[in-house]
Amino acid sequence: MRVVAGEYGGRRLNAVPGRKTRPTTDKVKEALFSSIGPYFAGGSSLDLFAGSGGLSIEAVSRGIDHAVMVDRQYAAVQVIKKNVAVTKHPEKFTVIKNNANRAIKALAKQKAGFDLVFLDPPYAKQQIVKNMTTLATAQLLNPNALVVAETNQEADLPANISGFDFLRQHHYGITVVTIYRFHGKEQHK
């Protein structure tokens, strides 16, 4: 596993040991970023199920100013910290050990706002629509924020989610990447 492109391109990243995380392959990562970028003119990103931190590190490598990475597993958080060290720019990253819902509440209190959000939960536990709605309700999404959801084929995410525009969906074997843009017109109370 490596950083595909940008400032940190080619640097090797560590994977989380065991079977509790499923890192995004370099092939999927490259296709995903080609679809949403491939480069960014600043902004901030959030990964609620960061695993190894590879998606956030790739985003910062491609121009995102700051990335927040959340994972509830101790082993994942340790690997994320090692991978952040590989960048030699730890100030560009915030690592939070917490579950997604508690992290959203804490970030809402800090009045954080994100331009790019990665949602790549364990396939069996995915609640993408609920996560997106919670992020919108907590006012954590900046106008036109992109939400990138990585699921398996069984997730069958809807095209219509209140407050979001469906942009596109790509299939890579069993992996499905669905991209939405937050327009924020229909806020949930």
C-alpha positions in Angstrom: 0.0 0.0 0.0 1.4 3.4 -1.0 0.5 7.0 -1.6 -0.4 7.1 -5.3 0.3 10.7 -6.3 1.1 14.3 -5.1 3.6 15.5 -2.6 3.9 12.2 -0.8 3.6 10.0 -4.0 5.3 6.7 -3.8 5.7 6.6 0.0 4.8 3.3 1.5 2.0 3.1 4.1 1.4 0.4 6.8 -1.7 -1.6 6.9 -3.6 -2.4 10.1 -2.8 -6.0 11.2 -5.6 -8.5 11.3 -8.9 -8.6 9.4 -10.9 -5.8 11.2 -10.0 -3.3 8.5 -10.0 -3.5 4.7 -7.6 -1.0 3.1 -8.6 0.7 -0.1 -6.4 -0.8 -2.9 -4.0 1.5 -4.7 -6.0 0.8 -7.9 -9.3 1.9 -6.4 -7.6 4.9 -4.6 -6.1 6.1 -7.9 -9.5 5.8 -9.8 -11.4 7.4 -6.9 -9.1 10.5 -6.8 -9.1 10.8 -10.6 -12.9 11.0 -10.3 -13.1 13.6 -7.5 -9.9 15.7 -8.1 -7.4 14.5 -8.9 -5.9 17.5 -7.0 -7.3 20.0 -4.6 -6.8 23.7 -3.9 -6.9 23.4 -0.2 -9.8 22.6 2.1 -10.3 20.1 4.8 -11.2 16.4 4.8 -12.8 14.0 7.3 -12.5 10.2 7.3 -14.9 8.7 9.9 -13.6 5.1 9.5 -10.0 5.8 8.7 -8.4 2.4 9.1 -4.8 3.0 8.0 -5.4 6.6 7.1 -4.5 6.0 3.5 -7.4 8.0 2.0 -6.7 11.1 4.1 -3.0 10.9 3.5 -3.7 10.7 -0.2 -6.0 13.7 0.0 -3.4 15.8 1.8 -0.7 14.6 -0.7 -3.0 16.0 -3.5 -3.6 19.4 -1.9 -6.1 19.2 1.0 -4.8 21.5 3.8 -5.8 19.4 6.8 -7.3 16.0 7.4 -9.2 14.6 10.4 -9.0 10.8 10.7 -11.3 8.9 13.1 -11.2 5.3 14.0 -12.4 3.4 17.1 -9.8 0.7 17.0 -6.6 1.2 19.0 -4.5 -0.8 16.5 -5.8 1.4 13.6 -5.0 4.6 15.4 -1.5 3.4 16.1 -1.0 2.6 12.3 -2.5 6.0 11.3 0.0 7.7 13.5 2.9 5.7 11.9 1.6 6.6 8.5 1.2 10.3 9.3 4.9 10.2 10.4 5.8 9.0 6.9 4.5 12.3 5.5 6.8 14.4 7.8 4.0 16.9 8.1 2.0 15.8 11.2 0.6 19.3 11.6 -1.6 18.6 8.6 -3.4 15.7 10.4 -5.7 15.3 13.4 -6.1 11.7 14.6 -9.1 10.9 16.8 -9.7 7.6 18.6 -13.5 7.4 18.8 -16.5 5.9 17.1 -18.1 7.8 14.3 -21.2 9.1 16.2 -19.2 10.5 19.2 -16.6 12.0 16.8 -19.3 13.8 14.9 -20.7 15.3 18.2 -17.2 16.4 19.3 -16.4 18.0 15.9 -19.8 19.8 15.8 -18.9 21.4 19.1 -15.7 22.6 17.6 -17.7 24.0 14.6 -15.5 22.1 12.2 -16.4 22.2 8.5 -15.3 19.8 5.8 -15.0 19.9 2.0 -14.3 16.2 1.5 -15.6 13.3 3.6 -14.7 9.6 3.3 -17.2 7.0 4.5 -15.6 3.6 4.3 -17.1 1.6 7.3 -16.9 -2.1 7.8 -19.2 -3.4 5.0 -21.4 -5.4 7.5 -22.0 -2.3 9.6 -22.4 0.4 7.0 -24.9 3.2 7.7 -23.9 5.6 5.0 -27.2 7.4 4.6 -27.5 7.9 8.4 -23.9 9.1 8.6 -24.4 11.6 5.8 -27.6 12.9 7.4 -25.9 13.2 10.8 -23.0 15.1 9.3 -25.5 17.5 7.6 -27.6 18.0 10.7 -24.4 18.7 12.7 -23.5 21.4 10.2 -20.1 19.7 9.5 -20.3 19.9 5.7 -19.2 23.0 3.8 -21.2 24.1 0.8 -20.5 21.7 -2.1 -18.6 19.3 0.1 -18.0 15.9 -1.6 -18.9 12.7 0.2 -17.2 9.6 -1.0 -18.8 6.3 0.2 -17.0 3.0 -0.2 -19.2 0.0 0.2 -19.8 -3.5 -1.2 -22.4 -4.3 -3.9 -25.0 -5.2 -1.3 -25.2 -1.7 0.2 -27.2 -0.4 -2.8 -27.0 3.3 -1.8 -29.9 5.5 -3.0 -29.5 8.2 -5.6 -31.8 10.5 -3.6 -30.7 11.6 -0.2 -32.1 14.9 1.2 -29.5 17.7 1.0 -27.2 15.8 -1.4 -26.8 15.4 -5.2 -25.8 12.0 -6.5 -22.8 12.5 -8.8 -21.7 9.1 -9.8 -21.0 5.5 -8.9 -18.1 3.3 -9.9 -17.8 -0.5 -9.5 -14.4 -2.1 -8.8 -14.9 -5.8 -8.4 -16.9 -6.2 -5.1 -16.1 -2.5 -4.1 -18.6 0.2 -5.0 -17.6 3.9 -4.7 -20.5 6.3 -4.6 -20.0 10.1 -4.8 -22.4 12.7 -3.5 -22.2 16.5 -3.4 -23.8 18.4 -0.4 -26.0 21.2 -1.5 -27.5 21.8 1.9 -30.8 23.1 0.6 -32.9 20.7 2.7 -31.5 20.8 6.2 -32.7 18.3 8.7 -33.8 19.6 12.1 
